[in-house]
Amino acid sequence: MRSIWNGAISFGLVSIPIKLVNATESHSISFRQIHTEDGGRIRYRKVCELEDREVSSSEIGKGYEDADGTIIPITDEDLSHLPLPTAKTIEIVAFVPADRIDPLQMDAAYYLQAGGAPAAKPYTLLREALKRSHKVAIAKYALRGRERLGMLRVVGEAIAMHGLLWPDEVRAPEGVAPDTSVTVRDKELDLADALMDTLGEVDLEDLHDEYREAVEEVVAAKAAGETPPEAPSAPSSGKVLDLMAALEKSVRAAKRSRGEEPEQAASGQETEETEETEETGEAGEETDRESESGAEVRHLSQRRSARAAPKGTGGKKSTSTATAKKTTAAPRKSTSKTARSTQPAKKATASKSAAATKSTAATKSTAKKAAAKKTTTDKGTAAKGTTKKSAAKKTTTARKRTA
């Protein structure tokens, strides 16, 4: 690999000669600008705006543009005299745990290659020290005309360096998060967890740039004079109206992509629906029990009125009539309460109420007949008493006459 920078790592009083090598490479496809009418290349030429002529690279230098537009020339000699100790040195300033580094600060990545045999021993020493401490080294270095911040860590048997942005170059996430109050339910979190578990882990080696592959197919088809393949239409991303439904659909799609049956993804929903159905059935049973308990209250009131009837034993018609009225009132109240509390049991309550009304009517007629019998018995007893008195009077009068 070709080095892009030569220098040394400053590790205390130890100096390690190294070469800086790019750790990454770009595979993106680049295009050239052309004239659409004839396919000619479009090129940029460096022209001096004062002389209006093209200039060569040897005639081009550096200049700083001031706020008022004035250009201040800066030469390479001016920059070479700067008091910059990291011009050719990667100076280690601290060792910190790896989790102290915010991934937002990470920039380009490089490999540090040992510069010759004399660098092998100190290079290996630094590598093993980083391994055993489980820390990374924070360093300063100068590259492409500016001082930069870097992080050194062990990758395999080599030392890699990540360029870091300065802390003041990382912007705070102000105004990015939603400013409205949002409540996330436990069921939504459970579905999100299920989706995460379904997607699972992935081997990064299996991921590839599908867009680049599609562009390569188009270029190959055009070069062969063939019709380029049509790209599949992207799925429409409509507005999410129901978050729960979207999560459930995502779980089913993820399971289907992994070769699992979609019904397994909906098992949680079916279980919830079954539980809701069971709860509804239990609620219905409780309602029926409540209506039945209302009927039992009505029967208890009838029994109490039936027990209270013997207390008025005196053959009075008014007592039996009052008892019959109370008995009639009790079932009507219980029937109305049952009808209000349980709407599905109206028909059963109506039939029970009708039966209670018939029972009440039968009780009335029975009470009237009993009262009539008692009255008849009283009249018969009184008539017998009167007959006896008349017979006694006749016997006394006959005795007086005989005397």
RAGI-V566246 format. One record per run of one state. SS is the DSSP state (alpha for helix, beta for strand, coil for the rest). FROM is the first residue (numbers start at 1). LEN is the number of residues. If there is no record, write none. Layout:
ss:SS from:FROM len:LEN
ss:SS from:FROM len:LEN
This chain:
ss:coil from:1 len:2
ss:beta from:3 len:9
ss:coil from:12 len:2
ss:beta from:14 len:9
ss:coil from:23 len:11
ss:beta from:34 len:1
ss:coil from:35 len:6
ss:beta from:41 len:1
ss:coil from:42 len:5
ss:beta from:47 len:2
ss:coil from:49 len:4
ss:beta from:53 len:2
ss:coil from:55 len:2
ss:alpha from:57 len:3
ss:coil from:60 len:2
ss:beta from:62 len:4
ss:coil from:66 len:5
ss:beta from:71 len:4
ss:coil from:75 len:1
ss:alpha from:76 len:5
ss:coil from:81 len:8
ss:beta from:89 len:9
ss:alpha from:98 len:3
ss:coil from:101 len:2
ss:alpha from:103 len:3
ss:beta from:106 len:9
ss:coil from:115 len:4
ss:alpha from:119 len:15
ss:coil from:134 len:1
ss:beta from:135 len:9
ss:coil from:144 len:2
ss:beta from:146 len:10
ss:coil from:156 len:2
ss:beta from:158 len:7
ss:coil from:165 len:2
ss:alpha from:167 len:3
ss:coil from:170 len:16
ss:alpha from:186 len:14
ss:coil from:200 len:4
ss:alpha from:204 len:3
ss:coil from:207 len:3
ss:alpha from:210 len:14
ss:coil from:224 len:19
ss:alpha from:243 len:15
ss:coil from:258 len:4
ss:alpha from:262 len:4
ss:coil from:266 len:1
ss:alpha from:267 len:46
ss:coil from:313 len:4
ss:alpha from:317 len:25
ss:coil from:342 len:4
ss:alpha from:346 len:57
ss:coil from:403 len:1
